[in-house]
Amino acid sequence: MYRRSLRKRVACAFAICVAVLSVLWGFAFLAAIRLSEDRVLVHQLQRAAQSYPAMPANLRAYDEAADLPESLREWAQTNPDEGLYEFEAKELHVAVLATDNGQRRAFVVFDVAGIEAASSEDWWWLLLISAVVGTLGVIGFGLGIVVMRRAVAPVLQLAKVVAAIDLEHLSAEDYKRIGSDRFGADEVGVLAETIEKTLERISAFIARERYFTDSASHELRTPITVITGALELLEHSELSASDMKALDRVRRATLDMKTTIEMFLCLAREADDGWYDEQFFVLPLVNKAIEQQRYLLHRKLVAVEIDEVATAEVCGHPQAFAIAVNNLVRNAFEHSLDGHGPITIRIKQHELLVTNQRSSDADDRRTPARTESHGYGLGLGIVQRLCERNGWSFSLLADEAHVIARLSW
């Protein structure tokens, strides 16, 4: 349980990291200063011990510029201002002081020859300081990672829980794996609670969908079965020619309704029962669709031409493909007027083209062209969904002369 919000935890973690690094850098600089002081004093004492009993004369005071060492006299004649001056080449440090006279200057010369470290020693010290700085940087980086990981640990924990849920096969109990109560009331807790409620609603929806499809499957198929049985009994009866035509229409409508119900139930279900991996040929389904919808061309002088450029084979749901083809053929048959033909169905290796001629302007005013079929047919929107479910593509192209329905796989 986290009592503070994620924003405050991240801010505190950053502040702690900066504070710890500042303390470490402060101790490092203090140690460097103390080490430098000790180093100067040690070198001074070593030089005094070497010249014992006479004390070294590396620190002297001069009242006149003429008394200075020859290397400094020319510089002193320029009447320098008060302050400290360093002459690296001569290894001298000079302090210029004002006297009571005000017109004269006093000089204190400090000869640092033998006290300052040699260049090679400076490189060693530079290497040591670089090593210390690098070590502090690594420590700071590691400390930052540790502190930030602890600060964002709830987010990582929530991400792992969500990643472990299989969204393709969501069960009714998966939302309980979130456990939003353990994340507290901060931003992560709100996010976890929202995800948990969303998954709970989705799980409830899936349960209702499964119950509906199971019930609808039985309730919708039973009347179709009864009608089919009654039609079979009527076929063995003595019927007139008009009655036989009516019986044929009922049989076709029943078959269309059965196919439509099965496809809708298949689209509504989450599982596909392995039907989406079947291999089937296109030409038999096209021939079957033409035979089922040929009654729409009754009393129309419209020819139907099948152009099989290649022996096409499709991997997917054969029933879905059959419904899509039936819909396209039905639309072409319905929207073709008398004498406006032929209707061409071209089968290629990876696509199916259904082409029919557009009607004239007079015919358009009398019978408007439609993009969706009615009655027992399916709209083109359902065809689009069938194609998306199976990984196919559908498009409808129209120009001044033709309308082309293209189904590719």
MIMAR-577520 format. One record per residue (C-alpha): residue in one letter; z, y, x. Coordinates in steps of 0.2 Angstrom, whole numbers, padded with zeros to 4 digits, always signed. Layout:
% MIMAR-577520
aZYX/...
***
This chain:
% MIMAR-577520
m+0000+0000+0000/y-0005+0017+0007/r+0005+0032+0002/r-0007+0045+0009/s-0025+0049+0004/l-0039+0044+0016/r-0043+0062+0020/k-0025+0065+0026/r-0024+0048+0036/v-0040+0053+0045/a-0033+0070+0049/c-0017+0063+0055/a-0025+0050+0066/f-0036+0064+0074/a-0021+0075+0076/i-0011+0061+0084/c-0025+0056+0096/v-0028+0074+0101/a-0009+0077+0104/v-0007+0061+0114/l-0023+0066+0125/s-0016+0083+0127/v+0001+0077+0133/l-0008+0065+0145/w-0019+0079+0152/g-0004+0090+0154/f+0006+0077+0164/a-0010+0074+0175/f-0012+0093+0179/l+0006+0095+0182/a+0006+0080+0194/a-0010+0087+0203/i-0001+0104+0205/r+0015+0096+0212/l+0005+0085+0224/s-0005+0100+0230/e+0012+0109+0234/d+0019+0094+0243/r+0004+0092+0253/v+0004+0110+0259/l+0022+0109+0264/v+0020+0092+0273/h+0006+0098+0283/q+0016+0114+0288/l+0031+0104+0293/q+0020+0092+0303/r+0013+0106+0313/a+0030+0114+0316/a+0037+0097+0322/q+0022+0095+0334/s+0026+0112+0342/y+0045+0110+0343/p+0055+0118+0350/a+0043+0133+0349/m+0039+0137+0331/p+0021+0139+0326/a+0014+0157+0325/n+0002+0154+0311/l+0010+0167+0299/r+0011+0185+0307/a+0013+0203+0301/y+0003+0217+0308/d+0006+0236+0305/e-0010+0242+0313/a-0028+0236+0311/a-0031+0237+0329/d-0017+0224+0332/l-0026+0211+0321/p-0036+0197+0329/e-0052+0202+0335/s-0061+0192+0321/l-0053+0203+0308/r-0053+0220+0316/e-0071+0225+0310/w-0066+0220+0292/a-0050+0230+0293/q-0059+0246+0298/t-0067+0246+0281/n-0050+0250+0274/p-0049+0236+0261/d-0039+0238+0245/e-0023+0229+0242/g-0024+0211+0238/l-0027+0194+0245/y-0042+0189+0255/e-0049+0172+0261/f-0060+0169+0276/e-0065+0151+0275/a-0076+0151+0291/k-0061+0158+0301/e-0048+0147+0291/l-0038+0163+0288/h-0029+0170+0273/v-0025+0189+0274/a-0013+0199+0262/v-0016+0218+0262/l+0000+0228+0258/a+0003+0247+0255/t+0016+0255+0267/d+0027+0270+0263/n+0015+0282+0271/g+0002+0278+0258/q-0013+0281+0270/r-0010+0266+0281/r-0011+0247+0277/a-0001+0233+0283/f-0008+0215+0285/v+0000+0198+0284/v-0011+0185+0292/f-0009+0166+0288/d-0018+0154+0299/v-0021+0139+0289/a-0030+0129+0303/g-0023+0112+0303/i-0014+0114+0286/e-0029+0113+0274/a-0037+0096+0272/a-0053+0091+0281/s-0069+0089+0271/s-0068+0070+0271/e-0051+0071+0264/d-0056+0082+0250/w-0069+0070+0245/w-0056+0056+0244/w-0045+0067+0233/l-0060+0071+0222/l-0064+0053+0220/l-0045+0050+0216/i-0045+0064+0203/s-0062+0057+0195/a-0054+0040+0194/v-0039+0047+0185/v-0050+0058+0173/g-0060+0043+0169/t-0045+0032+0166/l-0038+0045+0154/g-0055+0046+0145/v-0055+0027+0143/i-0037+0027+0137/g-0041+0041+0125/f-0057+0033+0118/g-0047+0016+0116/l-0033+0026+0107/g-0045+0035+0096/i-0053+0018+0091/v-0036+0010+0087/v-0030+0025+0077/m-0046+0027+0067/r-0047+0009+0063/r-0030+0009+0056/a-0034+0025+0046/v-0050+0017+0038/a-0044+0000+0037/p-0043+0000+0018/v-0062+0005+0017/l-0066-0010+0029/q-0056-0021+0018/l-0064-0016+0002/a-0081-0017+0010/k-0078-0035+0015/v-0072-0040-0002/v-0087-0033-0010/a-0099-0041+0003/a-0091-0058-0001/i-0096-0057-0019/d-0113-0065-0023/l-0121-0053-0035/e-0136-0065-0039/h-0123-0078-0046/l-0109-0067-0052/s-0095-0077-0061/a-0083-0071-0074/e-0069-0071-0061/d-0077-0061-0047/y-0070-0044-0052/k-0052-0051-0049/r-0056-0053-0031/i-0056-0034-0029/g-0038-0032-0032/s-0038-0013-0034/d-0019-0013-0035/r-0017-0016-0017/f-0027-0001-0012/g-0015+0012-0019/a-0019+0028-0028/d-0030+0037-0015/e-0049+0039-0014/v-0051+0020-0009/g-0040+0015-0023/v-0051+0025-0036/l-0067+0017-0028/a-0059+0000-0029/e-0054+0002-0047/t-0071+0008-0052/i-0080-0006-0044/e-0067-0019-0052/k-0070-0011-0069/t-0089-0011-0067/l-0089-0029-0061/e-0078-0034-0076/r-0090-0026-0088/i-0105-0034-0080/s-0096-0051-0081/a-0092-0049-0099/f-0110-0044-0102/i-0116-0060-0093/a-0104-0070-0104/r-0111-0062-0120/e-0129-0064-0114/r-0126-0083-0111/y-0118-0085-0127/f-0132-0076-0136/t-0146-0085-0128/d-0138-0102-0130/s-0135-0098-0149/a-0152-0090-0151/s-0161-0105-0143/h-0154-0116-0156/e-0156-0104-0171/l-0173-0099-0167/r-0181-0116-0162/t-0174-0125-0177/p-0185-0115-0190/i-0200-0117-0179/t-0197-0136-0178/v-0195-0137-0197/i-0211-0127-0199/t-0221-0138-0187/g-0215-0154-0196/a-0220-0147-0213/l-0237-0143-0206/e-0239-0160-0200/l-0235-0167-0217/l-0248-0155-0225/e-0261-0161-0213/h-0261-0178-0221/s-0262-0171-0239/e-0278-0168-0248/l-0282-0149-0246/s-0296-0138-0250/a-0306-0129-0237/s-0297-0112-0240/d-0280-0121-0239/m-0285-0129-0222/k-0290-0111-0216/a-0273-0105-0221/l-0265-0120-0213/d-0274-0116-0197/r-0268-0099-0197/v-0250-0104-0200/r-0252-0117-0186/r-0258-0104-0174/a-0245-0092-0179/t-0231-0105-0177/l-0238-0109-0159/d-0238-0091-0154/m-0220-0089-0161/k-0214-0104-0152/t-0221-0098-0135/t-0215-0081-0138/i-0197-0087-0142/e-0197-0098-0126/m-0203-0084-0115/f-0191-0071-0122/l-0176-0083-0120/c-0182-0087-0102/l-0183-0069-0098/a-0166-0066-0105/r-0157-0080-0095/e-0151-0076-0078/a-0156-0094-0072/d-0175-0099-0072/d-0172-0118-0071/g-0184-0119-0057/w-0199-0115-0067/y-0204-0100-0056/d-0210-0112-0042/e-0223-0122-0051/q-0241-0123-0045/f-0254-0122-0058/f-0273-0118-0060/v-0279-0103-0069/l-0295-0109-0078/p-0286-0121-0090/l-0275-0108-0096/v-0289-0096-0098/n-0299-0108-0108/k-0284-0112-0119/a-0281-0094-0122/i-0299-0091-0127/e-0298-0106-0140/q-0282-0100-0147/q-0288-0082-0150/r-0307-0085-0154/y-0303-0083-0173/l-0301-0065-0169/l-0320-0064-0165/h-0325-0071-0182/r-0339-0062-0190/k-0341-0052-0173/l-0357-0053-0163/v-0347-0053-0146/a-0350-0066-0133/v-0337-0072-0120/e-0342-0075-0103/i-0331-0084-0090/d-0335-0081-0072/e-0325-0092-0060/v-0329-0085-0043/a-0315-0096-0035/t-0304-0110-0040/a-0288-0100-0042/e-0271-0108-0041/v-0254-0098-0045/c-0236-0101-0040/g-0224-0096-0053/h-0220-0098-0071/p-0235-0106-0080/q-0228-0102-0097/a-0226-0084-0092/f-0244-0083-0085/a-0251-0091-0101/i-0242-0078-0112/a-0249-0064-0101/v-0267-0071-0101/n-0265-0074-0120/n-0260-0056-0123/l-0274-0049-0112/v-0287-0060-0121/r-0280-0056-0138/n-0281-0037-0134/a-0299-0039-0128/f-0304-0049-0143/e-0295-0037-0155/h-0302-0021-0148/s-0320-0026-0147/l-0330-0021-0161/d-0346-0030-0168/g-0360-0029-0156/h-0349-0022-0142/g-0350-0036-0129/p-0350-0046-0120/i-0331-0049-0115/t-0331-0055-0097/i-0316-0065-0089/r-0318-0066-0070/i-0307-0077-0060/k-0305-0074-0042/q-0294-0081-0028/h-0280-0070-0031/e-0284-0060-0047/l-0290-0061-0065/l-0301-0048-0073/v-0303-0046-0092/t-0317-0033-0096/n-0323-0027-0112/q-0334-0013-0117/r-0327+0003-0124/s-0333+0007-0142/s-0343+0023-0146/d-0336+0039-0152/a-0339+0035-0170/d-0331+0019-0168/d-0316+0027-0159/r-0313+0038-0174/r-0314+0024-0186/t-0304+0011-0175/p-0293+0020-0162/a-0291+0010-0146/r-0273+0004-0143/t-0264-0001-0127/e-0253-0013-0136/s-0256-0028-0147/h-0247-0031-0163/g-0243-0046-0174/y-0239-0061-0163/g-0245-0054-0147/l-0235-0046-0134/g-0236-0028-0128/l-0242-0023-0111/g-0225-0018-0107/i-0219-0036-0109/v-0234-0042-0098/q-0228-0029-0085/r-0211-0037-0085/l-0217-0055-0084/c-0228-0050-0069/e-0213-0041-0060/r-0202-0057-0064/n-0215-0068-0055/g-0220-0057-0041/w-0237-0053-0049/s-0245-0036-0052/f-0254-0029-0068/s-0264-0014-0071/l-0276-0007-0084/l-0291+0003-0079/a-0302+0012-0091/d-0318+0022-0088/e-0331+0029-0100/a-0339+0012-0102/h-0327-0002-0099/v-0308-0006-0101/i-0303-0018-0087/a-0286-0028-0087/r-0282-0034-0070/l-0269-0047-0066/s-0266-0051-0048/w-0254-0063-0039/
***
